[in-house]
């Protein structure tokens, strides 16, 4: 809370809602809003009569109607007409607020959606209350969807429950909303027909489609304790939408008597956790100093407990009980500043991953807090007049605010400005090629303020209930440049950073908010890299001098695109004297012979985890080009070769790993290989919008690559063609052998055409000033179109060869007891008795028939098979049909591959020293020569798994990476007319979100999701309740917000209502086959336009 000497405490979110208040003391937003005197007369109302309640309800409906029609006078008169003597004494809070809202109209105010962080909700629309009821608590951030059951699907029975590594029936979880201050515990009851049911500590029932949680206590409740609640769940066959409505409304479900045993047990769990909090209050009252002193950056609650709890809290086995770990997590999550939830409980972790801010950032936050408090203690400094300017200059933050105003004003003369949204417009200077002169405007003491604002608005390092949020909002408010924004939250803060030159105008927020743990996004592009070049003598050192195998003239086929520089794998074949047996050699770049296991370059690669292919911000895992040039496969380069002896049936008979030197590397593109080894096109492609949208001038490139010389199929010698044909035949046999072990057939089945943006620097230029701010000009070019998976399709020969290398590495390491990061699917193993017949008899025949599985099928398979996890012990990878699998073929681009190479190199060196093959060590022991013990490796894997998942989401083909650029292109076309757009689109309703809006899909706009507020129906239907999922409206774009990934539309007319096509007056149907056929824009609306 912000405290003023002149005023009481005020919630930071109230402060953030500055609306159009002036900066004078009279208009200061710290003043509480005045309550209409109309409400003061309601104090003596009575609630005894149902008739009077109905009268109230009728009057409030009239008030809402008057308010919706902008008739504020009518709303006032209706409120005043409430009869004082016959109305209840104490109105419910909801009705009092409705009446107050009607009597105090706010005018047209735009609400700003702030982005959600991956771990918890930050600033969201309507998240302005400090605490919520249990009804609003959520474990599922995704939208629930109605799932129609396919009657042809095999049914598993009512009582079937898939085993899970994360959550099983009887487990206790934390079900707390991101903005709620009160934790809510819940017991997982069961899963039925894709719906997960939870019984909460407040006696309510929750139903979720995709639950997420920050804490899991396994085995909390017994089956007998679950049974009374389970017996009161909605019956099988109930539509999901009906279940959700009934559960949210509290109309159905178990009573408190049914859940009494669970309620008592949860209450006892909370009491035990409270006792732990009291016993360890010295550390748990403020855990940040303890954890920061340890130098910890990312930890789980289980790991934090080792530093924060007394040993007397341990169980006899030396571990902390679940209630003690939960006490630690509660204490940490109550920290307003310094520690935040970075990632929910994922994979097989039972608690969330927490991020601890470094001490220098905490010092920065505390300094800014003092500055803001000092400023707002002097109301005269906030006056917009000469005296106010003089008073403002007396404060440490005052001169910063004055100079920031100047930068914002200058910026808005250079670029078009969209006042109602935090949207940066196009460069409107006539001569964008004018010489840029980046003049510093920040003083040294101002850098702390900018770093704080960056933490707040770009990185989003503070939780929703942190007091630090108010200081960001108050700095924005003090500038006086955002008075038209209702909510001075992080979205407006991001705009401020762009306008003052701290962030480039074409940058995207997601790469800062969703950064990979341990990395720092470079504001100029890419990632911060402070590495020194690797010394030449180190890169030239070979751990196997004179003992590497020389592969001579054996052709090693490097099958990659011509522009690919990181050539880290090639494949060759060797015939043997035994008929029907061949050696397949997978040659891999020998990075571990150049980069040492604990060197600075290895540590940097570990933080990145992979090469980043974020659109416009490419960053190599090994940025030192000396490493790339030394180890990328080429004639004379080192290689670590994974060799497998296979027969024509695809069986792996023998495996070995050999350091060597390649002499004959044949570079060839996948399309040329397909001419020799044809492969069928990917089946099951989903047709989407054909719309192509391009804004800006396509010139330059964000990724400079050297195009290498490649061979065509016609350039190959006869023996090389025969080698490729043999490799194609053997790898196909290997795939068939795995399919007999129930590997997934046709790995490309189900892949859809992607909506993918392509970026060019265009006219962008920038210069960095000594104070770290930018001067910039121009705009980048963005093209958004549908990209087919065939464009980037990897040759089946390559895919199967790489999987073979992974099996070879896994077998070789297990035979020697070498811990490496195996890829396993333990959940699939746990559910094998159900999973195997399901995929064998239903799912795989569906694939073979080129058909797509339903949403229910996909959900069930995820429940049964679970994700592929990292482990130090081998295990079955169900989808690959293998019992051993380690990724080893991309050490230039994946750290986990390098990690396996480090271990393998140490084992090879030991075998070379002793002259014999290694044997596994005694159980519970490790080989002493390894760079990483099994325990060391196990400690690394959880964070590496999180990094890998985040990189996948942010990559060019990931679900999060390209979205902001897609919406940037749309906004530039819509608001600034850079490219034509169809005038209307079809809106296919997916779901209705209570009283807020409809959510639907726009087939003519790349199947993007859009919101249709009920106020934007414009009379297209008589009642919104007529609309159901599957109905179609013709709509036009209303608002686009790239920062919040928000697309809002308004209705033009109804095409399908209540499941039936709308027939126009002249007798024709307005919808046919899902296409609009009514106007000249029909082709564009149907998604066929190309601009």
N, C-alpha and C positions, 0 to 999 in steps of 0.2 A: 504494500500500500504506500501511497505517496502522502506524506504528512506536510501540511502547511501550518505555519504559526497562526494563520488567521482562520483556518477552516478545519473541520474534522477530516478523518480518513475518508478517502474516496477510492472505489475500485478502479484499477487501471483501465478496465474495459470501458467504464463510464467516461474516463478521461479521453480514451481513444476515439469515442464517438463525438468528435468535435463539431460535426455538422458545419454550419456556417457562422459559428460564433466569432465575434471579433476578438482581438487580443487585448482589449481594454479590460480593466477590472470588472466593469459592469457586465461584460460579456464573457468573462472567464468561465471556461467549462468546468472548473472545479466546483462551481456553485451547483447545488442539487436542483433538479427541475422543480418548478413550482407546481403544486397539485391544484387542480381545479376546485374551486370552492363548492362546485356542484357535488363532489364526492364527499365533502365533509359532512353533508347532511344525511349521509347513509348510515351513520353510526348507530342509530336507534332502530334499524330495520330488524324484522323477525324472520326466522326461517321455518316457522312451524307449519305453514300451509303449502300443500303441493299445488294448489290453485295459484298461489302467488308466485311459486317457482315457475309455473308454466307461463304466467304473465311476464315474468322477467325474461324468460327464454324468448318469448315472442318479441318483446321490446328490443332485446339485444340483436335478434335477427334483423329487425328493421334498422337498427343502428349500423350494423355491418353493411346492409344494402345501401344505406345513404352514404356511408364512408366509401364503398366501392365505386359509387357514382360521383365521388368528389364533391358531395353536397355537405360540406362541413357544418353549415348553418342548420340543416335538417338534423344532422347527428346531434348537435348541441341541444336543439329543441326537444328531441326525443329523450335525451338524458335528463333534461330538466322536467320532462313530463312524468317521470317516475313518481308515483304518489308516496310522499314521505311517510304518512301514517300507516300505510298498508304494505310496506315493503320490508323484507327481513332485516334484522338488526345487523348481522355480520354476513356480508356477501362472501362467497368463495373467492380466492385470490384470482383465479382465472377470469371470473366475471368482472371483478373490480378493474383488472388490467384492461379488459376489453372496453369497458365503459370509459376509463381514463384515456385510452387510445382514441376512442371516438370523439371525446371532448377536447383532445389536444392533438389535432392533426399535425403530422410532421412535414407535409408537403411531399414532393417527389424526391426521394433520396435513393441513390444507388447503393446497394450493399455490395461489399467487396469480398469475394471468396479468396482466402489465402490458401496456399498449397498445403496439403497434408504431408507430414514427414513420414518416412517408412515405418517408424516405430509407434507414433501416437499422434492424435489429432492436435494440431496447433491452433491457428486461427481458422475457424470455419463459420459459415453463415449460420446465424442463430445460436452460436455457442457463447453467448454473452453472459450467461448466468454462472455464478461461481460453483453451484452445486445443482445436480439434477436428481430427479426421482429415479427409483430403480427401474422404472419402465423405460427410461431413456438410456440406461446403461447398455453397452453393446459389446459383444465379443466378435462381431462380424462386420468389418468395414465395407464389405462388398454388398451389392444390392441382392436381395433375395429374389429368385425367379420362380415363376410357376412352372412346374415340371409335369408335363403330361406323360403318363406311363405308357410305354409301348407294350401292348398285350402279347407281342411275340417274344419278348425277352424272357429268358429263364428267370424264375423267381427263387430267391434264396430263403424265404420264410421269414416270419415275423420276428423270431428270436435271434436271427443271425446277427452277429457282431464281428466286424473285421478287427483283428488284432492290430494295434498301433504302437509305434515306439513313443509317440508324443502323448497320446491321450486314450484311455480306455475307460469303459463304464466303471463307476465307482471312484474315479480320480477326482480330486478337488482342484479347482482352478480359480484364478482371480478373474472376475468378470467386471472390470471397472472401466467406465467410459473415460476417454482422454481428458475431458474437462470436469469430471466429477472429483470432488475432494474426498468422498467417502468410498472406501474399498468395498466391493461386493464380492463375496465368495459364492461359488456355485459348485454343485456336484454333477458330474456328467452322468446322466441316466442311461441313455442309449442312443443309437442312430437307427432311424426307420425311413426307408424310401428317400434317402438323401438328406433328411432333416435330423439335426443333432438337438437333443433335448437336455436341458440343464435345470436343476432345482436350486434356487438361489437362497442366500442366507436371509432374505427378507420375506421368504415364503412364496415368491413368485416363480412362475415357470417361464423359461426362455427357450426359444426355438431358433436355431441358426442353420444356414446352409453351409457356410465355410467359417467355422469358428477359429479365432485366434486368441491367444492369451499370453500373459507375461509370467505366469507361474503355474506349475503343475505339481501336486502332491500325489504320487501314485498310490493306488490301493487304499484310499481313504475310507470308503464305505463298502460294506459287504453286500452280496446279492440280496440277502434277506432284508436289509435296510432300504434297498432300492425298490423292492417289489411293490410296496403300497403306492409309491409315486408312479412307477411304471404302469400300473394297472389303470391309472386315470389319464393316460395320454390320449390324444386324438386317435380315432380308429384308423386302421389301414385304409388306403384309398381316398382319404380326405385330400382335396387339392391343397397344394402348398400355400397358395394365397389365402385360403380360408384359415389354414392353421396359423399363419402369421397374424392375420387380423384378430383371431380369437385370443391368441396368446398375448398380443400387445394390449388388447382391451381388457385382459384379466377376466374374461367371461367364462373361461373353461380352465380345467386343469385340477391338479391335486389340491386338497385343502391343507391347512396347517396341521391338522390331525394326521393326515396321510404322511406328511413329511416331518413329523415330530422328532423321530430318531435322527434324521439328518440335521435338522435345525439345532438340536441339542449338541450334536457332535461338532458342528461348525462353530457354535458359540464357545464350546470348550477349546477348540483350536485357536480362536481369537484370544481367549483368556490366556492360553499358554504363550502365544506370541507377545501379548502385552507384558507378561511377566518377564520374558526375555528382554524386551525393550527397557523395562525398568531396571533390570539387573545390569545392563550394559549401557546405561543412559549416557555416561561420560563420553563414549565414542559414538553412540548411535544418535545422540542429539545433534551432532554435527560431524557426519562421517567424512566430509570432503577433505579436511586437513590430513586425516589418517591415510586415506587412499592416495591423495596427491603426493604425500611424502614418500610413498612406496614407488613412485614413478609409474603407476598403473594408468593406462590409457583406455583400454577396453577390458571389462571384466564381467563375469556373471555374479549373481547374488551368492551362489555357492562359493565362488572364489573370494568374494568380499568378506564372507563370514569368517574366513581364516584370519583376517586382519582386524575384525571388529568385535568378535565374540570371545568370551572367556572359555577356557578349556572345560570348565565345569558344565557348560551347556552341551557338551558332546555326549553322544550315546556310548555305550560300552564298546562298540566296534570302532570308535574314534571319529565317526562322522557326526555332523550336526543334524538333528531331527528336522523334519519339514517345517514345523512351526517356528523354529529358530531361524531357518533360512528365509521364511516369509517375513519374520520380524525385521531382518536385515533389509530385505527388498522394500518393505514399507518405509523404513527409515530413510533409505537412499532416495526413494521416489518422492519423499516429502521435502527434499532439498529443492529450494526454489532456483538456486543458481549453483553451477559447478558440476552437477551430475545429472544426466538425463537418460531415459530409455532410448537406446539406439536401435534395437531390433527386438521384436517379440520372441518368445520362446520358439525356437525353430529346430528342425531336424530332431535329434534326440536329446536336446538340452531341456532341462526342466525349469529353467528360469531365464529371464530376458538378458540380453547383452546391454551393458551400461557403458556410457562414454563419460570419462572424467576429464574436465577441461584442465589444461596445464596451468600452473600458478601464475604465469605472466598474463594470461587472459583474464584470470580472476582479478588480478590487480587492476587491469584496465577497466573491468566492469565496475569495481568499487569506486574508482576515481570518477567515472562518468556519473555514477549514482550521486556522489557528493556534489558534483557540479550542478546537476539538474535540481537537486533539493535546494541548493543555495539560490539558484535563479528564481524558482517559483516561490521562494520566501519573500521576494521583492516584487509585488504586483506592478509597481510603476515601470519596471523594466520591460513589461509586456505591452505597454502602450505603443500604438503605431503613430508616434509623433516625435519631434526632435528631442523632447525631454526623455522619452522612452529610449531613444537611441543612445543618449548619454548614460542613462542608467544601465542599459544593456552592456555597454562597453566596460562597466565596472566589474563584470563577472567573467570568470575564466572561460565560460562557454559562449559569452556574448559576442566576442569578435568572430568566432567561428560561425555563428548564426548569421551575422551580417554579411560575411563573405560568401556563405552558402547561398543566401538570397541572390547575390549578384551573379553567381554561377548559374543558378536556376533560370534567372531572367535572361541571361545571355543564351543559354541553351534553348530556351523556348523561342528565341528569334531565329535560331538556326534550323530547328526541326518543327514539323507540324506537331501540334499538341492536341491530344484527345482529353478534354477536361473531365469527362464523366468516368473514365476508366484510367487505371494506371497503365497507359498504353503509350509507348514511345513511337512517334510518327517518323515520316521520311525526312531526309535531309532536303530542305527547301532552298538552300543557297544556290544561286545561279551558277556559280563557278565552284564546284566541289573539289577541284584540283588546286585550289589556292594553297599556298605554302602554310603548313600547319606549324604553329609555334606554341608548344606546350609550356605555358608559364606556370610555375608553382604558385599555389594560393594557400596551401596549408602551412601553418606554423608547426614546429616540432611537437608542441603540446597538443595540437589538434589531431595528431595521428591516433591518439588513444580514442578519441571520439569516433573517428572513422572505423577503427578496428572494432569498436563496440557495435556500431551500426551494421557492420559487415557480419558480425556474429549473430546479431538479431534478425536482420532482414535477408541476408544471403545464405548463411549457414543454418539459420533457425535453431540456435543452440539452446533456446529456453522453452520450457514447457508452458502450457496455456495458463497455468496458475502462478507463474513466476512473477515476482514484483519487477523484474528487469524489463518486462514488456512496457511498463508505464514510462520508463525513461526514454525508450525509442519513440513512443507516441508523443511525448512531451517535446522532444527535440523537433519532430516534424511540425508540431503545432506552433512552436515558437517561430518557425520560419515564416508562417503566415501565407504559405503558397499552396496549401492543400485544403482550403476551406470548403470546397465542394465535395470532398470525400467524407462520407458518413463515418467511416471507421478507419482511423489512422493506424492500421496494422502493418504487418510485414509486407503485404503487397505494395502499399504506398511507400514503405521504406525501401523496397527494391527500386521503385521508380526514382526516389530521391538519390540513391547511389548512382543511378545512370545519369541523372541530370547534373550532378556535381562533378561527373567525370571519374568516379571511382570504379564504375563498371561500364564496359563498352555497351553501346546502345543495342547491339545485335546479339549480346550474350544471352544465355538461357539460365534460369534460376535452378533448374533441376540438377545441373552438374555440380552446383554448390550445396544444395540441400541434401542430395542423395549421393554424396561423394563416397568413394570406397574408403573404408576405415584405414587410417594411416596415411592417406594421400592428401595433398593440398592442391586444389585447383588453382592454376595460374590465371590471374585476371586478364592477362594478355592472350590466353589460349593454352590449352593443354594442361599439363601438371607441372608443379614446381619441381625443379631438378637441380640440386646443388652438388651433384657428384663430380669428382675430379676424374679426368680421363684415366683409363686403366694404363699403367706403365707398359711400354713396349716389351720390356724384358719379362714381365709377368705373362703377357698374352702369348709370347713366343715359347714359354716354358711348356714342355711336354712331359707328363708323368710316366709315359711309356716310351722313352727314347730308344729307338732301334728295335722295339719289340712289337710295333703295330703291324697288323696284316696289310700287305699291299694288294689291293684288289685289281691292280693292273688294268687290262682292257675290258673287264666285265662292265657292260653298259648298265649304269644305275639311272633309272628313269625318274627325274624330278618333275612330277606332273602338277603344274601350277600355272596361273595366269601369267602373261608376259610381264605385267607390271609388278608382280610380287617380288619383293626384295629379300624377305626372310625365308630363305629356302632351308627348311629344317628337316625334310625327309625325302628319301628316294627309295626305289624298290628295284631289286634285281632277282633273277632266277638262275639256279645252277642245277644242271642235270647230274644224276648219279649213275653209278654202274648198275644199280638195282632198278629193274623196270618198274614203272608206276610210282617211283619215289623221287622227290625233288626238294631242293633247299630253296625256300623263299627268304631272301635277305632284305630286311628293312633297315636302311642306313639312316641314321639320325645325327644331326649336327651335335658335335661333342662339346657342348657349352661348358660342362663341368670340368673339362680339362684346362679351361682358361679362367673361369670364375671360381674362386674358392668358396667353400660352404658358408663361412662366417664373415666374408668380406663386405665392404660397404655396398658394392654392386649387387651382391646376393641379398642383402638386407633391403635395399631399395626395391629389388624385384619381388621380394616377399610382400612388401607393403602394396605394391601395385597388383600383385597376384597374376595378372595377365596383361598383355598389350591391350590398350584401350582403343576401341574403334568408335568412340562417341562421335556423332556427326560434327564435323568441323573442328574437333579437338583430339586428333590422333596423338597417342603417346605410347612410345615403345616401352616394353618392360625393361629392356636393356638399351637405354638411350645412347650409350657410347657406340658410335658407328664403328670404332675400332674392333669391338667385339663382334659386331655384325659381319664385318669384312673378313675377320679371321676364321669364323666358324660356320657361316652360311655355306651350304654345300656347293662346291665348285671343284674343278680339277685341282688336285693337290690338297684338298681340305681334309681335316680329321673327321672321323665318323665313329660313332658307337653303333655297332650293327647287331640287330636282334634277328637271329636266324632260326627258322623252324623247318624241320624235315616233315613234309606232308606227302600224302599219297593222293591218288585220283579221287578217293572218296572224301577228301577234305579232312582226314584225321591228322592231328598233330602228334607225330611219333617221337620227336626229340627236339630239344631247344638248347640254344647257347647264345652267349653275348660276347662280342669280340671288339676290342678297339682296333681301328684300322685307318687307312688312308685311301681316298677315292681318286682315281685317275681319269675315269671316263664318265662324266655326268652329262646326261642327255636331258636338256630342258624341252618340255613339250606341254602344250596346253590340253586341258581336258577334252575340248571339242575334237582335237586331232586324235586323241586316244579312242574316242567313241567311234571314229571311222574304222578303227581296227577291231575294237571290242564293243560292238553296239549294245546299248541298253535301252529298255523301253522308257517312254515318257512317264512322268509321274502321274498317277491316276488321282481322281477325286478332287480336282481343282474346283474351288468355289468361285463362281462368277461374281464380280463386284463392279462398282461404278467404273466406267471408262473415262471419267473426267480427269483431265490433265491440267494442272494449274501451275503457272510459272510467273513469278514476280522478280523484278530486278534484271540486271544485265549479267548474262552468263559469261564470265571471264575469269581467268586465273584458276588456281587450285589450292585447296587447303592441304593437300597431301602430295608432296613432290616425290616422285619415284623414278628410278632409272629403269627404263624398259630394256629387258635383257633379250638377247637373241635366242629364239626358240626354233625348234624343228617342226616341220609339218609332217603329216603321215607319209607324204610322197618323198620327203627327204631321208627317211629312215632306210638303213641298209636291210637286206633281206633277213639277216640273223636277228636284227633288232625287232623287226615286225614279228618274227616267229616267237621271240621272247615275250613280247606283249600279248600275243595270242595265248601262249602257254600260261602266263600270269593271269589272264582273264579267266581261263578255264579253271585253274587251280583255286583262285579266290572265290569263284562261284561255287565250286564244290565245298569249299570251307564254309561259305554262308549256308549251303543246304545242310551241312553237318550240324551247324548250330541250330538251324530251324528244327531239326529232329529233337533237339534239347529244348524246344519251345521258345526259341528266340523270336522276336517280333518280325513278321515278314514285311517286306516293302516298307522300309523305314520312312519313306517319303509320304506314305498314305496319310491323308488328313491334313496335309499342309495346304494353307490357303495362299492365294495371291496377297502380297503384302502392300500396305500403304507405306511408301517409303519416300522420304524427302532426300533430294540431292542438292548439295550446297556448293556455291562458288563464292569467292571473296568479292566478286563484282567490283564496285567502285569504292569499297571500304579502304580507309587508310587511318592510321592512328600514330600518335607520338606520345611517349611516356615522359612526363615531367620529373624532375628530381624528387618531388614530394610524393610520387607514386600515383598521381592523377593522370588522366588521359585527355588529350585533345584528339577528336576524331572527325571524320567526314565520310559521306557516302553510305551506301546500303549494300548488303550482300544479296545474292540471288538465291532463290529457293524454287525448286521444281518439285511438285508433289504429284505422284502418279502411282499406278498399280504396277508392282514389279512381280514377275513370275518367279517361283522358286527355281525354275529351270535355269534362270540367268546365273545363279551362283551355285548350281548343283555340282557337287564333287563326284568324280568318277567312282563307280561302284568298286572298281579295281583298287583304287586308293583307300576307300572306306574300309573294305575288308582286310586289306594289308595292314592298316593301322590297328584294327581290332586284333588281328593276329599278333602284332608286335606287343600289344598290351597283355595278351594271354601268355606269350613267351616270357615277358618280364615278370608277371605274377607267379608263374610256375617256378621260374629260376630262383626268385627271391624266397618263395616258401620252402623250396628244397634246402635252402641254406639258412633259414631262420632270420632273414633280413627284413626288418620292419620298413615298409614303404606305404605310401598313401593308396591303399586298395580302394576300388569303387565297389561297394556292396549294396545289396537290397535286402536287409534283414527282415523288413516288414513283409516282403513277398515270401520269404522263407517261412515266416510265422503263419501265413495264410495259404500255404501251398496246396492244402487239400481242397480248398475252394477255388483258388485262383487258377490252378492248372486245368481242371475240366471246363471252367468258364471260358478261358481264352481258346482252348482247344476246340470246343464244340460250338462256340458262339462268336467270339470276337474275331479270331483269325479267319474263319470262313467269310465273315463280313468283309475283311480286308481283301481276301482273294477275289471277291465279287466286285471289287472297286466301289464298295459302299462305305458310307461314313457312319461311325458309331454315334449314337445319340448323346445328348448332354448327360443323361442318366448313366449311360454306359461309361462315359469318361469319368464321371464322379465315382462310380463304383470301382473302376480299375485303380484309380488313385487311392481309394481306401484300402484295397486289397494289396496292391503292389508297393505303395509308398514311394518315396523318393530314393534316388541313388545317393548313398551316404559315403563319407570318407571314413576309413578305418585302418588301423595298423595291422589288422588280421585279415586274411583272405576270407571271402564269402561269395555266395552266389550273386551274379548279376543277371536277374531274370530276363530282362529285355534282350540281352546279348546272348543268352544261353550259355554262359561261361561260369565256371567256379573260381576263376582267378582272373582279375583284370586290373591293370595299372596303366594309366595314361603316361606314355613316355615319348611320343613322337613329335611334340612341339615344344622343345626346351627353349627356343628363342621367343616364344609367345606365352608360355604357361609356366608359372613358378612350380606348381605341383609336379610337373614333368622333370624340372631341374632337380627338385628335391629327391625324386626317385633316382636320378642320375648320380647325385652325390653319394647316396647309399651304395649304389651298384659299383661306382668307381672304387670306393673303399674296399668293397668285397673283392673286386678283381685284383686290386693291388695286394691284398692279403693272400690271395691264391697264388699270385705271381711270386710272392716272397716265400711261401711254404712249398710251392710246387705241387699242391694237391687241392681237390675240391673241398670247399667248406662243408661242415656239418652243422646242423642246428645246435645252438647252445642249450644247456640244461634249462628246464622250464623255470620261468621267472627271472632269467638272466639275459643279458645282452652281450653281443660281441663288443669287445672293448675298443676295437679299431674304428667303429662307425662314428661319423660326425654327429649323428642324432640317435639317441637311445629311443626305445619304444615309448617311454614316458615323455621324452622331449617332443617326439612326433605327435603323440596324442594331445599334448597341450597346444600345438600349433593348429591342428586340423579344424576345430570349430570356427575360429576366426577366418581361416582360409576359405572355408565353405561359405561363410557369409559374404566374403569379398567376391568369390566366384559368382554367387547368385546376384549380387548387385551389379557386377560388370555385365552379366548376361542381360539384366533388365535395362541397362543404360546403353547397350551397344546399338549399332545401327539397326539390327534386326530385333531388338528387344522391345518389350511393351511400353517402356517409359522413355527411352532415348529420343526417338524422333518426334514425339507428340508435340512438344512445344514449338518445333519448327513448322509442323503442319498447321498449327493454329496461328503462328506468326504469318504464314503465307495467306491463310484465309482472312485474317484481320487486315492485312495490307490490301488485299483485293476488295474487301467489303467496305472498309472505312476510307481508303485513300485511292480507290479505283485504279489500282495498278494492273489489274487483269479482270476480264469479264467473268461473271458468275451467272449460272442459271437463275431466273427470277424466282422460281418456286421449286420445292422438292417434295417428295413423298415422305411422310413421317409415319413409320410403322410402330405402333405403341407396344412397348415391352412391359411396362409396369406403371402403376399409379402409386406415387409416394404421398400417401395420406392427403393432407390439405394443401400441400405445397404445389406440386406440379406433376405432369405426366413425363415419363421418360420413354424415349423411343429411338429408333434407328433411322438414319437417312441413307437408303440404298443408293441414291443419286449422288451422295457425297462420301464415298468410300466407306459406307456403313458406319460412319461416326455416330456416337450416341449424342443426343441432344435433349434439352429440357424444354417443356412447353408449360409455362406457368398457367394456372387456371384463368388468371386475368387476361391472358393472351388468346383465349379461345375465340374471342370476337364474335360470339353468336353462331359459331359453326355448328354447334349442337345445342339443343335446348337445355340439357342437363349433363354435367360432366359425368354423372353416374351412369350414363348410357354407354360410355366408352369402356371397352375391355381390351386386354392384351390381344394383339392381332389386328385391331382396327387400324384404319389408315386415314390420315388427314393430309390435305395439301397445305404446305406451310411455306413461309419465307423466313429468311434469316433476320434475327432481331438484334442479338448481341453476340460478340465473340471476345473472349478474354484469354489470350495465350498463357498468361501467368497462372491462371487457375484451371487451365484446360476446360474451359467452360464455353458451351455453345447453347444459345437460347434462341428459340424460334417463336413465331406467332402464326396462328391458324388463318388460312384463307378460306377453306371450305372442307366439308367432310366428304370422304370418298367411300369409307366403309365404317358403319356404326353398328355395334351390337352383333358383329360377325356377319352382317349383311351389307351388300353393296348399296350405296345410295343412288336412287333413281332420280334424275333431274326432271323438271317439269315437262320437258319435251320428250321424255320417255326413255332416254338412253341411260345406260349405267355409267356412273361417274368413275368406277374402278373396274378394271378388267385385267385379271392376272397380275394384280399388284402394280399396274402401270397407269399413270394419268393419261387420259386421251382427250382432254377437254380444250387445250389451247395450243397456241403456236410454239410454246415452250415444251411441248410434250416430250420431244426427244431429249432435251436437256434434263427434264425432270426424271425421266426414266434412266438417267445416268449415261447417256450415249454422247453427250456433248464433249468436245475436246477444244480447249481454248489455248 
